[in-house]
Amino acid sequence: MAVLIRLLGPVDAVHGNQAVPLGGPRQRAVFAILTLAGSRTVSTDALVDGVWGDNPPGQPLASLQVYVHGLRGALAKVGLGRDVLASRPPGYLLDLGGHRVDVDDFELAWQRSRELSQVPDPVAAVAALEEGLGRWRGPGLADLRGLPFAQTPGVRLDEMRALAEEDLLDLLLASGRHPHVVGRAEALVAEHPTRERRWGQLMLALYRCNRQADALAAYARARDMLADELGIDPGKALQQIEIGILRHDPRLAAPLPGAAHTVGQTGVVAAGPTASGSTNVDGTPARRQPDPAVHPRRELRLPHPTTTTWGRAGLVADLVTRVCSPNTRLLTLVGPGGTGKTRLATLVAREAPGFEGGRYFLAAQEGHDAAGFLASLVLAMGGAEPHDPTTTSAAEAVADQLTPHVPSLVVLDNLEVVPDAAYAVETLLKSTDQLTVLATSRLPLHLNFEVEVVVPPLEVPDSRMPPASVASHPTVAFFVDRAQLVNQRFQVDDGNRDDVVALCRLLGGVPLALELAAARMRVLTPGAALRRLSSGLDLLSSDRSDATAAQSRTLTGTINWSLSHLSESARTLLDDLCVFEDGFGLEGVETVSGRLPALSADGGPGALSDPVDDLGSLLDCGLVHVKDTRVELRYRILAPVRMHVLANGGDLVRRRDEVRSLHLAWMLKRIGQWAAQLDGPEGDVALARFDDEHADIVSLVDWAVQRGHTDAAATLAGHAAAYWLAAGRVREGLERVSGFGHAQLTSSARRRLRIGEARLTYQAGDFARTEQICRSLLESEPQPFPEEPAARCYLAAAVIAAEGPGPEAVAEAHTALRLARDQEQWDVQAVALSVLAIASAMSGDLEAERGCYEERLVVARTRGDRARTADTLNTLAEIAIDEPRDLASARDHVTEALRLAGEHRPMERRDGLVTAARVSVLAGELDRAVVELVEALDLSSRTGQPHGAAQAARVAACVLVARGHRRDAIRLFAMADVLSPAEGDDGEPFESDLREALRTARAGLGLDEVERLARLATLTVDTTTVVAAARAAVAPPAAARG
């Protein structure tokens, strides 16, 4: 006697009257998966995934073997041999030959009903379909719906039942049994109120029962429900039925008793003579046309995002343009799990115009093959499952569901889980020219007509962006939005702003990583989350119960899936590339990979491979993405991927040290060349290259110190000092170059490092430290040495800045200038001319000052040094402001200076903006001055140099004086003087306009009041407080927003 396996309800099996003891839920799940596979072998991997998903036990294969053993024992109890559940590499096969499955019985009955309806014999068709529906004992797989495998087949079974129930109502209507339809249709509508076909059947049944008012009321209910729940109107088919009822359309009448009936393809009856008795012109009875079709609304198939989308507007617009191109048949969004592919696809599908035939959505699940996947698509589109189990037949069945000659769009999600997805999509698109496919996959399909788009992460905020701009950055806003889902009081404030930015940067803008981190804001602060993430991604696991979490309980699960699909050589390359902190170019790839073989599966050396090919594989699966840069095409590993790989490669420490050694050697060769280019015509390119490599420079310095390669670390830091200076990252540079202490260094490494430190301390306003470093070098090093001109130059600069232009210091500056000219160290020559100009100005020799700067301008322009040309032009503008005042020349000079400084020379731009604001104040253009000052103050905050911040604050005080706010001006002047004392006599600014403004502010307040205000203002002063006070004074929040 055959066994009957029952899946249409709780999963069980019966042999005659005897139940087969299938065991607990997971053991029954194994049985159900094997049954659903039919005659196909199911791999052990698929079984493990289906039973446990992303949370398998420690030894899943052992547990699986226990379940198989239990099932074999259960089947043996009803007389079935071991070969019924056979081991077949790579898994198991359930041999169903001679046994029955209730799903098959149901489908056979459904098919027999369809055939009978075409005879036509609707009465027999009703009986056949009622027999099939009688096999349902509840929802399909009812007792196992919580297990991973059951999601897709469960939905498929539910859809089959729903369609069969609707077919039954059509058959009842076709056989004139409309009174029997009303109650059934009401129940079905209540069960699935968005299925418009059921509403149409209910309206038709009520109308044929002479209940026209109730039929129209049913339409009103459907219309209100669709509007309230989904914000849409009823579909055209439902509207046509309403119009037909209002017009008493004879096509809606019930069939006459005894007439021949057929059920049309749409499921609505085509009957014999009409109830009205109308005839054709020849006197023969007229045939009624098929009733209007009532299909589910296709747009409802697209998922609705339940949370706000941030930072994707530009990408969505670009993808809409691409998918609407007449040349696009297939557009695939590629990337590892968590990058937001599904959300993007649904947003694009909703916004793309022109797909009047409909928009469909189907998510692939484990266990789908090409034919089964397309068959599920047919069901999702409202059709019946194809009976020919081939991919071609399924594709043709999809095409049959499309409106002829009208374009349609289908979103196919998660295609990576369908082994032959490329074949399925290709076959589908060959079956119709009216369909465009928008696919998502962790791997590209590699079809020759595929438009492949790797989904990038969200743009990360700049660590140096102005504090006022942080909260409005799209990625920060995304993080805050998600954090407020679990903690409504969460917001970005002064206490956590830097940590939120660091967290967004650490997670690389990957949406899933940010969401999971934001979920921890219920109990953690951003700083605490940062500390926990320093040891790996374990923090980023989900404890949610929604569908998104069910697909990916942990971020590491999605990463491991992608890693498992890489070749050995590509996996090794990915590990090697993790030494790069913030991206790499092709030369970097070849540097770290060209001389080391890949690792084989057993950990031994493998064959050498082409790193470019392997990089292509990493790009294909989205683990590496293209990084925007001003210099070259660069790449970056997704931040969570890099964190995961580094945290799980404990056995690769020695290899990683070898790779870092290669990286260090390459960087030492390049950094000297880049540093030399900073002061020349290629300065902007060199600065951009330093920006690209900065994180790696810092990392290599730290690693070299840890490994005892102090000379290499000092050489690297010494060269990088020029970059830190040019980029306005003075504080960061000082932290690095001053961290070597008394390390034993070679003479050349020590000299380069100390000169770099001297330059940085001078720009930071620590003149005593600059003087000490330079004197130490000049006393300890045998002369001449290459850095001697720079040491003498910065010694003179520090002494003059601290003590004034004494004879010794001026003589030292002249010596430095002579040596720099002799040795063609033109950058030192430019600095020495500035030092001599400052000394001349402080001595009252303004002509000599101007002469030095004009010579410096010639030197800078001859060299092609945009930064120093801008700096010199700005200084000449400052000179033009003083007596005799020439504002036109000053404006011309500073405008040219700002153009040359651009956006990437922060110190030169800051100084130019301060000078431009001085010109605007003197010209009475206070609003313009405020705009210039706000940007200058933001740059002062970014560069952190006291002198620049103090000067910007003094000009802000001038704005307050012009507005009549003398007390606030006095406070700002006082704070600026504490931060960086004024260079003029008696503690007043050297610049005439600033001095005049200070005297105006003091006038009328009285000496005691001025001293009181100054004391209050200088209680707590640093660069941050001065910048914040100046910004708030000239542009309070309301004005700043305006």
Secondary structure, DSSP 8 states (H G I E B T S, - for coil): --EEEE-SSS-EEEETTEE----SHHHHHHHHHHHHTTTS-EEHHHHHHHHHTT---SSHHHHHHHHHHHHHHHHHTTT--GGGEEEETTEEEE--TT-EEHHHHHHHHHHHHHHHHTTT-HHHHHHHHHHHHTT--SSTTGGGTTSGGGHHHHHHHHHHHHHHHHHHHHHHHHTT-HHHHHHHHHHHHHH-TT-HHHHHHHHHHHHHTT-HHHHHHHHHHHHHHHHHHHS----HHHHHHHHHHHHT-GGGS---TT---EE-TTSSEE-SB-TT--B-TTSSB-B----------GGGGS---SS---S-HHHHHHHHHHHTSTT-SEEEEE--TTS-HHHHHHHHHHH----TT-EEEEE--TT--HHHHHHHHHHHTT----SS-SHHHHHHHHHHHS-TTS-EEEEEE-GGGSTTHHHHHHHHHHT-SSEEEEEEESS----TTEEEEE--------TTS-HHHHTTSHHHHHHHHHHTTT-TT----TTTHHHHHHHHHHTTT-HHHHHHHHHGGGT--HHHHHHHHTT-STT-B----SHHHHH-SBHHHHHHHHHHTS-HHHHHHHHHHTT-SS-EEHHHHHHHHTTS--B-TTSSB-----HHHHHHHHHHTTSEEEE--SSS-EEEE-HHHHHHHHHT-GGGHHHHHHHHHHHHHHHHHHHHHHHHHTTSTTHHHHHHHHHHHHHHHHHHHHHHHHTT-HHHHHHHHHHHHHHHHHTT-HHHHHHHHGGGTT----HHHHHHHHHHHHHHHHHTT-HHHHHHHHHHHHHHS-SS-TTHHHHHHHHHHHHHHHH---HHHHHHHHHHHHHHHHTT-HHHHHHHHHHHHHHHHHTT-HHHHHHHHHHHHHHHHHHT-HHHHHHHHHHHHHHHHSSS--HHHHHHHHHHHHHHHTTT-HHHHHHHHHHHHHHHHHTT-HHHHHHHHHHHHHHHHHH--HHHHHHHHHHHHHHHHHHT-HHHHHHHHHHHHHHS--SSGGG--SSHHHHHHHHHHHTTT-HHHHHHHHHHHTSS--HHHHHHHHHHHHS-HHHHH-
